[in-house]
Amino acid sequence: MSEDKSVVKPVAAPPLTPMVIPSKLAPTPAGPPKYSVKVKNAKGEDVVLGDPKATRALVALMDTEAVNGGAACHWGGPAAFAEIMAAIHGLMFATQGRQWHEAFNFVNDAGHCENGIYALRCNYGFDGMTFEDLKWFRSIRSKLTGHGEAHLNPQGVFLSNGPLGSALPQSQGLALADKVCKNDRVTICTVSDGASMEGEAKEAFAAIPGLAAKDKLNPYLLVISDNDTKLSGRITVQAFSMEPTFLAMSDLGWNVIKIQDGHDLQTVYLAVENALAQARAHPRAPVCLWVKTIKGYGVRATMESSTGGHGFPLANGEKIIDFVNEIYFGGTVPAELAAWALALRRGWEQKEAAKKAKAAEAPAAAAPAIKKDKVQSGLGKGAVRAAQEGLPVYSISADLEGSTGMSYFQKSFPDRFVEVGVAEANMISSAVGFSKAGFIPIVDTFGQFGITKGNLPLTMSALSQAPVIAVFSHVGFQDAADGASHQATTYLAATSPIPHTVVIACSCADEAEALMFEAITRVAKARLEGHDGESVIFFVGRENYPVRLLDNPQYEWGKAQVLAEGNDVVIAACGPLVGRAIDAGRQLKEKGVAATVLSNPFINQVDVETIGAAVKKCSGRVVTIEDHQIVCGMGAQLSHALARAGIAHRMNSLGIRGEFGQSAWVAEQLYEKHGLTAAGIVEAAQGLLKAT
């Protein structure tokens, strides 16, 4: 590259005027919150705010409803943010003469805390919401998704959140655009200390005050909830202290105001009021409210937990009454909230009674239970086995090892892992250094974060002849409750083209264990023989599946697995949908159709020998199914490989058809909605047979 010395004459154009796009955000609530408390403003006047205790109670109640449906939920984050959100919303909703969103851009980067915003706003009757709406939180019938998503809830969410640190730099764009438009509007962004570890966040930390100093931003307020806690534990214990980062904000150009007690509502309200006044008066010095909070505040057990009760700690309605009572510090719980808690408790009692009654009945002869487990459990076991063989395996994590299966390895070898914090790109790049030093590094996170924040580091890993092994879990609709922002539906497309990289979609724990062990040994063998070796990316789901799909299975590297043989149609599946392919094969057999059913785990290194022979045997009829977008997915790559080999075929692919997902209590609900079922496979196969 060279300096651009080209000369271009300025040209005339009409004035720069943005398009008028009507806001879809719901209007300012007409009245005060139903359950409220009073604080004093800077003038000494009474101000009515949503009661943080009501927010916490509603979060606990709505989480219990979702947990009963099968979903995972969050409690710790919204409990920490309750006072902050009460103060911010009280000030925004006090806007006079225009709608609240005309005076403020409100962006919540802390996606794990979105349910706290739903609860607070429902207390106001915002967007016509009632407490009944909260009961369907995270379900497929609700727009109240696991994280804030604008495509389903434009009335309440301006910028979608979820992947930590991503909404923060987008809020920077809002403040820049408002400056260009000459809008009288303040941008407020709330963010967690965990998200502050992300590279995107750090870029925005530097860019916002830097651009503001050049008078390019409208007034901006950043609010950081600092409780030294991330998903897997205390930040300072597991990773490194964020204190120096927050102390450096002043040097970057932020007007930093530190709040020592983020749960004193009066103090928090005055701080937010003062911060907004300073931001408006001095737009070249954006304000950072550094608020010390306690994750899981309001319930002793979660306050003292190492994770702050990140996920909701109650598995059912058994203890919800005591939980809500504790939130109110022994005071009076509002009658309707107490009644809701009682209904949840009684629902649990009824289920327990039904279980006992069923157990008391004379047991009928039952088929032996099929052993199930999470697929990622096999990956951790395979890594342990390789380490026991003497291979230099090292684990590098970014806060999610408890969910990806790699905590098994880390607990087995406490001196063979490092936790880099909530920073996926940094995790993978660190692994490159380990690889160059002669280790076999394994990185792990959710699929969505691995492919979006880790794609360039994965590419640079291959380019640097430094192979890494990646464990990316919760792919596709498997991360059902968290919603679209967490549902990686382009993971195969995003990683398959990376040179010197093998992409594997595992269908069961046994397969995962065998292939992980083989991947590690192959990397070691290649490196010791003087070759570069290949990176390997394992994609797995979240929910439990049979540990194995066949008796005495054989898992051969690079080969598809034949699960059933037939002459009429080939059914090829990968990942969590292989079981549906097996079911479809059985259903077709009952209809007189003989299907060859294949598990096709090696996505970008297609086993043309096995699959091609099966396709020829079935007169070119192929059905594929995958928990992925159809575009550039497993089916597309399989079809391309067959075409290149000159094998004629007609294919019907089942997958996601160019849409985002949404929250659902369990993945099965999303599979049903999108036709990713055994019945869908049967219909697709019959369609191919009729066409011949």
MARZA-310789 format. One record per residue (C-alpha): residue in one letter; x, y, z. Coordinates in steps of 0.05 Angstrom, whole numbers, padded with zeros to 5 digits, always signed. Each point is the difference from the previous one (the first is absolute). Example, Ala and Ser with C-alpha at 12.3 -4.5 7.8 and 13.67 -1.06 7.14 Angstrom:
A+00246-00090+00156S+00027+00069-00013
END
This chain:
M+00000+00000+00000S+00022+00071-00012E-00021+00070+00017D-00062+00023-00036K+00022+00062-00039S-00057+00002-00048V-00035+00066-00011V-00075+00003-00004K-00039+00065-00008P-00058+00010+00047V-00067-00010-00033A-00067+00032+00012A-00057-00041+00030P-00065+00015+00036P+00006+00010+00075L+00014-00063+00040T-00068-00021+00027P-00015-00067+00032M-00061-00040-00019V-00059+00009+00046I-00010-00068+00032P-00058+00001+00050S+00020-00029+00067K-00032-00066+00019L+00016+00010+00074A-00060+00002+00047P-00019+00069+00026T+00013+00029+00069P-00042-00036+00052A-00062+00040+00019G+00007-00008+00074P+00047-00019+00057P+00021-00071+00015K-00050-00044+00037Y+00050-00018+00054S+00043+00061+00015V+00046+00035+00048K+00018+00073+00008V+00068+00034-00002K+00021+00073+00000N+00028+00034-00061A+00056+00052+00001K-00052+00054+00015G-00026-00038+00060E-00065-00018-00035D-00033-00068+00004V+00010-00047-00059V-00039-00065-00010L+00040-00059-00025G-00014-00074-00013D+00014-00039+00063P+00064-00042-00010K-00029-00053+00047A-00059-00008-00046T+00047-00006-00059R+00039-00056+00035A-00063-00036+00021L-00029+00003-00070V+00066-00026-00029A-00002-00059+00049L-00072-00016-00016M+00007+00005-00076D+00065-00041+00003T-00036-00055+00039E-00054-00003-00053A+00053-00007-00054V+00040-00052+00039N-00064-00041+00008G-00005+00002-00075G+00071-00027-00008A+00038+00065-00012A+00063+00026+00033C-00005+00071+00028H+00040+00056+00033W-00007+00030+00069G+00066+00028+00023G+00009+00055-00052P-00069+00031+00003A+00002-00002+00076A+00065+00040-00002F-00028+00051-00049A-00068+00011+00033E+00015+00068+00032I+00039+00024-00060M-00057-00016-00048A-00052+00030+00047A+00038+00066+00001I+00013+00002-00075H-00071-00017-00019G-00029+00049+00050L+00041+00056-00032M-00015-00022-00072F-00074-00008+00012A-00003+00069+00033T+00013+00032-00069Q-00050+00056-00013G-00026+00026-00066R+00024-00059-00042Q+00008-00075+00003W+00054-00029+00044H+00036-00030-00059E+00004+00068-00034A+00040+00025+00059F+00041-00063+00013N+00032-00058-00036F-00002-00056+00051V+00045-00060-00015N+00008-00059+00046D+00063-00038-00016A-00009-00045+00060G-00045-00050-00035H-00002-00047+00060C-00037+00056+00036E-00055+00011-00051N-00052-00037+00042G+00011+00052+00054I-00019+00054-00051Y-00062-00040-00021A-00021-00004+00073L+00012+00073+00015R-00036+00024-00062C-00058-00048+00012N-00007+00033+00068Y-00011+00065-00039G-00049-00033-00048F+00049+00018-00056D-00023-00024-00069G-00064-00024+00032M+00036-00056+00036T-00032-00036+00058F+00030-00049+00050E-00035-00055-00039D+00047+00016-00058L+00060-00014+00045K-00024-00071+00011W+00019-00018-00072F+00070+00028+00005R+00048-00037-00046S-00056-00042-00030I-00012-00007-00075R-00065+00038+00007S+00031+00063+00032K+00040+00059-00027L+00034+00004+00069T+00060-00038-00024G+00060-00024+00040H+00040+00060-00021G-00028+00064-00030E-00016-00010-00073A-00025+00056-00045H-00026-00047-00055L-00052-00028+00048N-00010+00057+00049P+00011+00066-00036Q-00047+00033+00049G+00049-00011+00057V+00069-00013-00031F+00035+00050-00045L+00066-00038-00008S+00003-00075+00010N+00047-00025+00053G+00026-00067+00022P+00073-00009-00019L+00034+00042+00053G+00032+00065-00022S-00035+00002-00067A-00055+00051+00014L+00049+00049+00033P+00037+00019-00065Q-00068+00003-00035S-00022+00052+00050Q+00062+00040-00019G-00029+00001-00071L-00065+00028+00027A+00035+00057+00035L+00041+00015-00063A-00061-00001-00044D-00039+00045+00047K+00057+00050-00004V-00003+00000-00076C-00076+00007+00002K+00003+00055+00053N-00049-00039+00043D-00010+00022+00072R+00010-00069+00030V+00043-00034+00052T+00025-00072-00009I+00001-00044+00061C+00033-00068-00002T+00001-00050+00058V+00055-00052+00001S+00028-00052+00047D+00071-00009+00025G+00003-00067-00035A-00018+00032-00067S+00054+00051+00013M+00051-00055-00011E-00020-00008-00073G+00043+00031-00055E-00060+00036-00030A-00014+00033+00066K+00072+00023+00009E+00000+00030-00070A-00063+00040+00017F+00030+00020+00067A+00055+00035-00038A-00039+00024-00061I-00059+00033+00035P+00040+00051+00041G+00049+00008-00057L-00054+00019-00050A-00038+00041+00052A+00062+00042+00012K-00002+00018-00074D-00073+00021+00008K-00026-00058-00041L-00048-00031+00051N-00064+00021+00033P-00003-00005+00077Y+00016-00070+00023L-00008-00037+00066L+00032-00068+00012V-00023-00038+00062I+00044-00059+00023S-00025-00050+00051D+00063-00025+00034N-00009-00060+00045D+00063-00040-00016T-00043-00057-00024K-00008-00037-00065L-00037-00064-00019S+00050-00049+00029G+00023+00039+00061R+00038+00060+00026I+00037+00038-00053T+00061+00017+00043V+00007-00073+00023Q-00010-00036-00066A+00028+00051-00049F+00029+00068+00020S-00023+00063+00034M-00040+00051-00041E+00017+00055+00050P+00058+00027-00042T-00044+00003-00062F-00053+00041+00036L+00052+00045+00032A+00028+00013-00069M-00066+00026-00026S+00017+00070+00025D+00066-00001-00040L-00040-00019-00062G-00042+00063+00008W-00061-00023+00039N-00030+00041+00055V-00001-00056+00051I-00048+00001+00059K+00007-00058+00047I-00060-00025+00041Q+00022-00044+00057D-00069-00028+00018G-00041-00017-00062H-00058-00023+00043D-00014+00066+00035L-00055+00024-00046Q+00004+00072+00024T+00074+00003-00013V-00006-00033-00068Y-00057+00045-00022L+00039+00064+00017A+00062-00027-00034V-00038-00015-00065E-00035+00067+00003N+00067+00036+00010A+00034-00042-00054L-00053+00018-00052A+00006+00074+00018Q+00076-00003-00008A-00005-00038-00065R-00047+00052-00028A+00042+00058+00025H+00066-00029-00024P-00012-00046-00060R+00074-00002-00015A+00011-00038+00065P-00046-00061+00000V-00019-00024+00070C+00015-00069+00028L-00038-00021+00062W+00041-00054+00033V-00049-00033+00046K+00020-00053+00050T-00055-00052+00005I-00012-00070+00029K-00021-00053-00049G-00061-00037+00025Y-00017+00056+00048G-00062-00012+00042V+00010-00073+00017R+00056-00020+00046A+00017-00066-00034T+00010+00033-00068M+00036+00060+00028E+00051-00047+00032S+00005-00047-00060S+00064+00003-00039T-00041+00012-00063G-00049+00048+00032G-00057-00047-00019H+00013+00014-00074G-00051-00051-00022F-00065-00006+00038P+00014-00042+00061L-00069-00032+00008A-00016-00062-00042N-00075+00003+00014G-00052+00034+00044E+00018-00036+00064K+00036+00058+00034I-00027+00060-00039I-00042+00027+00058D+00061+00005+00046F+00041+00029-00057V-00050+00056-00012N-00009+00013+00075E+00075+00008+00007I+00001+00051-00057Y-00047+00043+00042F+00046-00006+00061G-00056-00031+00041G-00048+00057-00017T-00068-00006-00032V+00001-00031-00069P-00054+00031-00046A-00061-00045+00000E+00000-00017-00074L+00074-00018+00001A-00010-00043+00062A-00058-00034-00034W+00042-00013-00062A+00055-00031+00043L-00052-00043+00037A-00029-00024-00067L+00070-00021-00022R+00011-00037+00066R-00067-00036-00006G+00016-00019-00072W+00064-00032+00025E-00038-00036+00055Q-00050-00028-00050K+00056-00025-00045E+00034-00034+00059A-00065-00033+00021A-00011-00025-00071K+00071-00030-00001K-00012-00036+00066A-00067-00027-00023K+00031-00026-00064A+00057-00032+00039A-00050-00035+00045E-00034-00034-00059A+00020-00071-00017P+00060+00010-00047A-00008-00029-00069A+00059-00033-00034A+00039+00057-00029A+00053+00001-00054P+00069+00016+00026A+00012+00074+00003I+00044+00030-00054K+00059+00034+00032K+00003+00073-00019D+00051+00056+00010K+00021+00066-00029V+00042-00010-00062Q+00054+00046+00026S+00014-00045+00059G+00035-00046-00049L+00046+00055-00023G+00026+00012+00071K+00010-00075+00010G+00038-00006-00066A+00046+00056+00021V+00014-00032+00068R+00015-00066-00033A+00050+00033-00047A+00034+00035+00058Q+00006-00066+00036E+00035-00027-00061G+00053+00054+00010L-00022+00050-00053P+00010+00074+00019V-00072+00021+00001Y-00015+00068+00030S-00069+00033+00010I-00013+00074-00012S-00069+00024+00018A-00042+00063-00004D-00050-00009+00057L-00043-00056-00027E+00039-00063+00016G-00056-00024+00045S-00048-00001-00059T+00047-00026-00054G+00023-00062+00036M+00072+00023+00009S-00007+00010+00075Y+00008-00076+00005F+00070+00007-00029Q+00017+00060+00043K-00023-00034+00064S+00040-00062-00020F+00063+00042-00012P-00005+00064+00041D+00069+00023-00022R-00014-00007-00075F-00048+00056-00016V-00006+00075+00000E-00063+00043+00002V+00009+00064-00041G-00068+00030+00018V-00058+00019-00045A+00043+00009-00062E-00008-00052-00054A+00047+00030-00052N+00054+00007+00053M-00011-00072+00021I+00012-00028-00070S+00059+00046-00014S+00031-00021+00066A-00008-00072-00022V+00041+00015-00062G+00058+00018+00045F-00007-00065+00038S-00001-00038-00065K+00063+00033-00025A+00033-00018+00067G-00015-00074-00011F-00065-00010+00037I-00066-00026-00027P-00048+00055+00023I-00075-00010+00006V-00044+00062+00001D-00074+00000+00017T-00061+00045-00001F-00070+00002-00028G-00004-00009-00076Q-00027+00069-00013F+00057+00035+00036G+00053-00047-00029I-00019+00012-00072T-00015+00075+00005K+00054+00024+00046G+00049-00055-00014N-00002-00006-00076L+00060+00044-00015P+00043-00031+00055L-00018-00069-00026T+00021+00022-00069M+00065+00029+00026S+00012-00064+00039A+00000-00040-00065L+00041+00053-00035S+00052-00002+00056Q+00007-00076-00004A-00025-00003+00071P-00058-00050+00002V-00050+00005+00057I-00058-00044+00021A-00065+00037+00012V-00062-00023+00039F-00059+00042-00020S-00065-00021+00034H-00074+00022+00002V-00003+00006-00076G-00062+00011-00042F-00067-00004+00036Q+00031-00039+00056D+00011+00065+00038A-00076+00006-00001A-00016+00044+00060D+00054+00052-00012G-00030+00019-00067A+00025+00021-00068S+00061+00039+00024H+00029-00063+00030Q-00023-00049-00054A+00057-00013-00047T-00033-00019-00066T+00057+00016-00047Y+00055-00037+00037L+00015-00051-00055A+00001+00053-00054A+00044+00046+00041T+00055-00050+00015S+00000-00053-00056P+00039+00043-00050I+00058+00014+00048P+00061-00035-00029H+00031-00057+00039T-00061-00006+00045V-00044-00060+00012V-00073+00015+00019I-00036-00054+00039A-00073-00002+00024C-00006-00053+00053S-00065-00038+00013C+00014-00038+00064A+00048-00001+00059D+00035-00065-00021E+00015+00029-00069A+00024+00065+00031E+00048-00037+00047A+00029-00043-00055L+00009+00056-00050M+00030+00048+00052F+00052-00052+00019E+00015-00013-00073A+00005+00075-00016I+00051+00011+00055T+00042-00060-00020R-00002+00022-00073V+00024+00070+00017A+00056-00029+00042K+00021-00049-00054A+00001+00053-00054R+00040+00050+00042L+00051-00052+00022E+00009-00021-00073G+00015+00072-00020H-00067+00016-00031D-00045+00059+00017G-00060-00042+00021E-00073+00020-00006S-00045+00038+00047V-00063-00037+00021I-00065+00034+00019F-00052-00041+00037F-00072+00024-00002V-00049-00030+00050G-00068+00016+00028R-00025+00012+00070E-00055-00050+00018N+00007-00074+00019Y+00003-00054-00053P+00015-00075+00000V+00073-00013+00017R+00006-00043-00063L-00043-00013-00061L+00022-00071-00016D+00023-00060+00040N+00076-00008-00005P+00008+00062-00044Q+00063+00015-00040Y+00022+00072-00008E+00049+00004-00058W+00032+00067-00013G-00027+00033-00062K-00055-00051-00011A-00075+00004+00001Q-00035-00051+00044V-00052-00046-00031L-00057-00007+00050A-00049-00038-00045E+00003-00026-00072G-00051+00003-00055N-00009+00008-00076D-00052+00055-00005V+00026+00065+00030V+00059+00026+00039I-00011+00040+00063A+00062+00038+00022A+00000+00038+00066C+00049+00032+00047G+00003+00024+00072P-00062-00002+00044L-00047-00019-00058V+00031-00068-00014G-00051-00032+00047R-00057+00029-00042A+00031-00031-00062I+00001-00068+00035D-00073+00008+00020A-00018+00021-00071G+00035-00062-00027R-00043-00044+00045Q-00064+00036-00020L+00017-00008-00074K+00014-00074+00010E-00071-00007+00028K-00025+00031-00065G+00041-00048-00043V+00057+00049-00015A+00071-00023+00014A+00045+00057+00019T+00075+00004+00010V+00010+00043+00061L+00067+00035+00008S+00033+00040+00055N+00044+00050-00036P+00044+00034+00052F+00058+00022-00045I-00033+00061-00030N+00054+00030-00044Q+00037-00064-00016V-00057-00040-00030D+00008-00076-00001V-00019-00006-00073E+00020-00073-00002T-00052-00022+00051I-00054+00051-00014G+00010-00003-00076A-00009-00075-00001A-00064+00006+00041V-00027+00054-00046K+00013-00042-00062K-00034-00059+00033C-00062+00043+00013S-00004+00027-00071G+00025+00069+00021R-00055+00015+00050V+00027+00038+00061V-00032+00036+00059T+00043+00040+00047I-00018+00030+00067E+00040+00047+00044D-00008+00051+00056H+00030+00054-00044Q-00018+00047-00056I-00012-00037-00065V+00046+00050-00036C+00072-00026+00003G-00018-00053+00051M+00014-00074+00004G-00049-00018-00056A+00029+00053-00046Q+00071-00024+00011L-00021-00073-00009S-00035+00016-00065H+00060+00038-00026A+00047-00057+00017L-00045-00051-00035A-00005+00046-00061R+00075+00008-00004A+00006-00076+00003G-00048-00006-00058I-00054-00035+00041A-00069+00019-00025H-00050+00014+00055R-00064+00037+00019M+00000+00029+00069N-00052+00026+00048S+00033+00038+00057L-00033+00014+00067G+00029+00057+00040I-00011+00072+00020R-00025+00040-00059G+00032+00068+00006E-00032+00020+00066F+00023+00017+00070G-00024-00044+00056Q-00033+00022+00064S-00006-00022+00073A-00034-00065+00017W+00000-00040+00063V+00030-00060-00036A+00031-00012-00068E-00054-00049-00020Q-00050+00057-00005L+00045+00036-00051Y+00012-00064-00039E-00075-00010-00005K-00011+00072-00023H+00053-00005-00054G-00018-00070-00024L+00064-00032+00024T-00034-00065+00021A-00004-00073-00019A-00067+00014-00032G+00033+00055-00042I+00053-00049-00024V-00053-00052-00018E-00038+00051-00040A+00063+00023-00036A+00020-00072-00016Q-00069-00017-00027G+00003+00062-00043L+00064-00024-00032L-00029-00069-00012K-00063+00028-00032A+00042+00043-00047T+00032-00062-00031
END
